[in-house]
Amino acid sequence: MQPAVRYLKKDCLTFRRSSQSTSRRSWTKEQRTAYQAMHSFMVADAAEHQITAVNAADQIGKLRQILCGSVKDPETDDYVVLPHEPRLEVLKK
């Protein structure tokens, strides 16, 4: 026999208040160039092909990688590092 454990819904659904902070930082020249190139590719791709959820998620992931400063090359699986000092300053605070 196993002991049974019972929890009340009111005991399980107490959440702490969340807090958010928004900080805008400028991009480096390399990030801006890579982001604009990827954005242009996405627009051209959308005009020519039907976009699937998987492809859209992959492309949005690439935009995030650019903003974070490290982009994975799908052909070689190597990471290309872009300068991302403004973002590092936000993380240091």
C-alpha positions in Angstrom: 0.0 0.0 0.0 1.1 3.5 -0.8 0.3 6.5 1.4 -2.0 9.0 -0.4 -1.3 12.7 -0.3 -3.9 15.3 -0.8 -3.4 19.0 -1.5 -6.0 21.7 -1.7 -6.1 23.9 -4.8 -5.8 27.0 -2.6 -2.6 25.8 -1.1 -0.9 25.2 -4.5 -1.9 28.3 -6.3 -0.2 31.0 -4.3 2.3 33.0 -6.4 4.7 35.6 -5.5 4.4 38.9 -7.3 6.6 39.1 -10.3 8.8 42.0 -11.2 9.9 43.2 -14.6 12.5 45.6 -15.7 13.0 47.0 -19.1 16.3 48.3 -20.4 17.1 49.5 -23.8 20.6 49.3 -25.1 22.1 50.1 -28.4 23.3 47.4 -30.7 26.9 47.3 -32.0 27.5 48.0 -35.6 28.1 44.3 -36.3 24.8 43.3 -34.6 22.8 45.9 -36.5 24.3 44.7 -39.8 23.7 41.0 -39.1 20.1 41.7 -37.8 19.2 43.8 -40.9 20.6 41.1 -43.2 18.6 38.4 -41.4 15.5 40.5 -41.4 15.9 41.2 -45.2 16.3 37.4 -45.8 13.2 36.7 -43.8 11.1 39.2 -45.7 12.4 37.8 -49.0 11.8 34.2 -47.9 8.2 35.0 -46.8 7.5 36.5 -50.2 8.6 33.4 -52.0 7.6 30.5 -49.7 5.0 29.6 -47.2 6.4 30.0 -43.8 5.9 27.1 -41.4 6.0 27.4 -37.6 9.3 25.5 -37.4 11.0 27.7 -39.9 9.6 30.9 -38.3 10.8 29.7 -34.9 14.3 28.9 -36.3 14.5 32.4 -37.9 13.4 34.2 -34.7 16.0 32.1 -32.8 18.7 33.4 -35.2 17.6 37.0 -34.5 17.9 36.3 -30.8 21.3 34.8 -31.3 22.4 38.0 -33.1 21.1 40.2 -30.3 22.9 38.0 -27.7 26.2 38.2 -29.7 26.7 34.5 -30.6 25.3 33.0 -33.7 25.5 29.3 -34.5 26.5 28.4 -38.1 24.1 25.6 -39.1 26.6 24.2 -41.7 29.6 23.9 -39.4 28.0 24.0 -36.0 30.6 26.6 -35.0 29.6 29.8 -33.2 30.3 33.2 -34.7 30.8 35.8 -32.0 29.6 39.3 -32.6 30.6 42.2 -30.4 27.9 42.6 -27.8 29.3 45.0 -25.1 26.1 47.0 -24.5 24.3 43.8 -23.6 27.0 42.7 -21.3 26.8 46.0 -19.4 23.1 45.3 -18.8 23.9 41.9 -17.4 26.7 43.2 -15.1 24.2 45.5 -13.3 
